[in-house]
C-alpha cells in the first residue's frame, strides 16, 4: 500500500482523503489542517492527524496531495520539492506566477513525480470530446465553447486569496482548451462584471465574465463564467468543426413538467459540482498513483507546466478585463 498524506481538508481535500480511505492500493497515512473541526472525523481512524505541515512531512509520506488554501500552496510545494516528496497539487502551484515558474523548473530539474490537479480532464464526456476532436471525427475544429456557472458563489473573503473567477474557475477551462485542441493560445480579450455580490468590487474581482481566445492553429475559444445559478452546476462544452458538432450533456435531478404541450417547465435542478465530478477525483488519484508507481507520466494527468500555463492565461484574462486590451500570449 502506498502511504499518501492530504494537506488541507476543505471541500476538495475531504474528497481526496475519503477516496484514499477506501482505495485498494493506497492508504491515507496522514492529514493536516490547522482547524480541529476539519480533522476531527479522522481522529478515530489509523490516520495520523497534524495541524502543522512540517510535522506531517517529517513522517516521510510516499506522496502528498495538497488541497490547502491557495495562499499556502507555494510554501508547501516548495517544501515538498526540497524534500523530494512526490505531490499532486490543486491549482495553482503558487499564488504568483514567478514563484510557480520557479517551482516547476526546480521540480522538473530533479525529475520529481509531481502533477497539477485539474480533474476536469478525467470527466468521461470531456475525454470523449477531446479524443473525437484530436482524431478528426468532425474534421477541422473551428470553435470551442466553454460554459461554467456555479451553484452558488464563494465568499468575498475566500475569493480574496483564491485567485478569483479567472483563476479559481477559469484555469480548469483554459487548461481544457489547450488539452482538447492540442494548440496553444496566442491572444485573448476578456470582459468582467460584478452582478452578484458588490463585495467583489472591493477586492478588485468580478463574478461574471466572458473571454474570447485565439489559438495558434486559428481556432477560436469562447468562455462564459458565472459564480451563480438558481438551478445547480451548469457546465457545458461544445466543439464545432467543419463536419459536425461535439457537445456534452447534463443529467437532471428531478422531473420535467410539460405545460400545454409547448412550454417546458422544470421542477428539477442540475447536479452539484460534487455530484457531477465525484468520479473524476477517483480517476485522477489512480492516474497519479500510476505515475508514482511507474515513473511514467500519465497521458491525461496535467503536468506542472500545464498548471502554470493555465495560471498564465488566467492572469492575462484578469489583466484584459481590467484594462479592456487584447493580451498577447506566449506559449
N, C-alpha and C positions, 0 to 999 in steps of 0.2 A: 504493500500500500504506500502511496506517495503522500507524504505529510505536506499539507498546504495550509497556510495561515491566511486569514482575512483581516485586513486593516480597514476599519470604518464600517459601522453597522447601521447605515441609513437604509432606505428602501432597497437600493441595489445591493448593498453589502449583505443584507439579510438573505436576499435571493441566492447570492453566491454561497453563503455559509450553509444554508439549508440544502442546497444541491450537493455540497460536499459531504454533508452528514449521511446522505443515502447513496453516495457514489460507490460503484463496485471496485474501482481500482485506486481510489484516493480517499483520504480522510481529512477531516477538519482538525488540524493539530492545535490551532490557537486562534483566538480572535482578539482584536484590540480596538477599544473605543473608550474615550475619557468619561463617557456617561454611564453610570452604573445601571440605569434602566435599560440601556441598549444591550448590555452584556448579560443581564440577569437570566435570560432564557437559556443561556448556555452554561450556567453555573452547575447544573445538575447532570451535565454530560461529561465525557472524558476530555473535553476540550479545555486547554489552558486559557485563562482569561487575563488580559492585561489592559492597563489604562495608558501605558507608555510604549511607544513604538520601539525604542531602543531595547527595552527588556524583552519584547517579543522576538526581535531579530537575534538577540543573544542566544535564543533557544535553537537556532540553526535550522529553520524550516527549509524543506527542499524547494519550496516556491511560495510566493505570496501573491495574493490578489489585493490590489489597492483600490478601495472604493470610498475613501475618506473624502472630506470636503476638498474642493478644487484648490483652495489656497495652500493645502498641505502637500499636494502631490509632488511638487518639485523637490522638497526636502526629503520625503520618504523614498522616492525613486532614486535620488542621489545616494542615499544610504545603501539601498539595495545594489546599485551598480558598484559602489565601493567595496561592498562585502561579497560581491559575486553571487548574489542570490537571484535566481530567475524570478520574473514577475509578469503579471498581467495587470495593466493599469487602466482604470476607467479614464476616458479622455477628459481633459487634456493631460499631457505629461507634466506640465508646469503651468503656472498662471501667466507667464510671459514667454514670448517666442524665443528670446535669446537663451533663457535657461533650458527650455525644451530642446532647442537645437544642440546645446552642449551635451545634454543627457543622451540624445540619440547618437551623437558622434562617439561619446565615451563607451556606451553600451555596445555599439557595433564594433569598435576597435578591440573590445575584449571578447567578442564572439558570444556574448551573453544571450541566453534564451530569454527573450522578452517580447511582449506584444502589447498593442493598444486594444482595449476592449471597445469595439464598435460592433455591437451584437446584431444590428440590423442586417449585416451581411449573411447571417445564418437563418433569416426568415425564409421558409421554403418557397414562398411566392416570389420573393425578391431574387433568390438564387435562380429560379426557373426563368424569370425575365432576363436576368443577366446572361445566362447561358444561351438563351434563344437569340438575344441581341448580338453577342460576340460570335455566334455560329452562323450569323447571316440569315436567320429564318425569315426576317422581314426585309431583307436587303439592306441598303444603306440606312442607318439610323440617323434621323434628322432633328428630332425634337424630344427632349427628356423633360417630363413634368413631374414635380415632386410636391405633394401637399402634406402638411403635418399641422394638425390643430389639436392641442391638448385638452383633456377633460377639464382641467382647472389650472389656473396659473400658479406658479411658485410665488412665495412671498417676496416682497421687495428686498428684505434682508438677505434671503438666500441668493437672489439674483445679483446682489452687490458684489459677491465674490465668485459666483459660478461661471461668469463669462457672458451671461445674458442670453437673449434669444438666438443670436447668430452663432455663439459658441456652444451653448448648452444643448440647444435643439439642432441648430443648423449643421454642426460638424458631422452628425450622422449622415445627412443627406448630401453634403459636399463630398464626403467620402464615397457614398453610393454612386454619385455622378461619375467620379473617376473610375471606380471599380466596374460599373456597368458599361461604360463607354469605351474603356481601355484607352482613354485620351486624357490629356492634361488641360486645365483651364488656362486661357490666355488673357481674359479680361472679364470684368463684371461691373454691374451697376445695381445699386440697392436703394430701396425706399423703406422707411420705417415710420410707424406712428404709435402713439400711446392712446389706445382705445378702451382699455380695460381697467387699469389701475393708475391713477395720477401719480402715485408714488414712484413709478418708473422714471418720471421726468427728473426727479431729484437725484437719481443715481446715473443719469445720462444713458438710460437704456430704453428700448422700445418693447412693446408686447405684440405688435402686429407688423409683418414685413413681407415684401415681395422682392425677389432678386432675379436678375437675368444674367446668364453667364455664357460665354462663348468658349468652346473647346478648340484645341489646336487642329482638329480634323474638320472644323467648320460647323459641327453640330451645336445646337443651342440648348440651354437648360433653363427651365423656369422653376422657381421655388416660391411657394406661398406658405407662410408660417403664422400661427396664432397661438397664444397661450390659453385660449378659452374656446370651449364648445358647450352647448347645452345638451349634447347627445352622445358623449363618450369620445374615445380616442379616434379621431378622423385622420387616417393616414392612407394615402393612395399614391401609386406610381404609374405613369403612363409613358410608353416609348412609342413614338410614331416613326415609321420607316417607309421607304419607297413602295413596299409591297404589303403593308399591313400595320397592325397595331398590337402592342403588348400592354396589358393592364392588370393590375392587382384588383382583388375584391375584398370586401369586408363582411364578416359574419355579424348578424344582428342578434341581440339578446332581447327576446320578447316576441311580440306578434304584430304583423302588419294588418291594418284595418282599411278596407276599401269603402269609399263614400260615393254613392250614386254612380258607381262604375267608372268614374272619370278621375276623381282626385284620390290620391293615396295619402292617408293619414297614418302616422307612425305612432304606435304605442310601445316603441322599443327604443333602446339606446345601443350604441356600439360598445364593444368590449373595452375595458380599460387597457392601458398600455401593459400593466402587469399581466392581465389575462392573455392579451394577444401575443405578447412576445416572450412569455414564460419559456417556451421550448428553445428559443434562441440562446438563452443563457446556458442551458444544458449542452447544446451543441458547441457553443463557444468554449466552454470548460473542457469538453472532450478534445477539441482541436488543440487547445493549449497543452493539455496533458500529453497528447500525442507528440507535439513539438518537443516537450520536455523529455519524453522517453527516447525519441529517435534522434533528436538534434536537427531534424529536417523541418524547415518551415512548412506550415500548413497552407495549402493554396488559397484558402478563404480567409484565414485569420489575418487581421490587419497588423502590419508591422509598425514599429515605432515611427518610421518615416512616413507611413500612411497617416498616422495620427498627427504628425507635425504638419503635413500638407493640408489636412482638413482644418487645423487650427489657423494656418496662414490664410486660408480662404475666408474663414470666419472673421478674422481681423480686418481683412480687406473689405468685406461686406459692411462691417461696422463703420469703417472709415468712409466708405462711399455713402452710406445712409446719412452720416452726419454732414458731409460736405456736398453731396449731390454729384460727385465726379465719377467718371468711368475710371476704374482702377485696373492698371495693367498688372498681370501676374507672371511671375517666373516659375516655371515648372520645377 
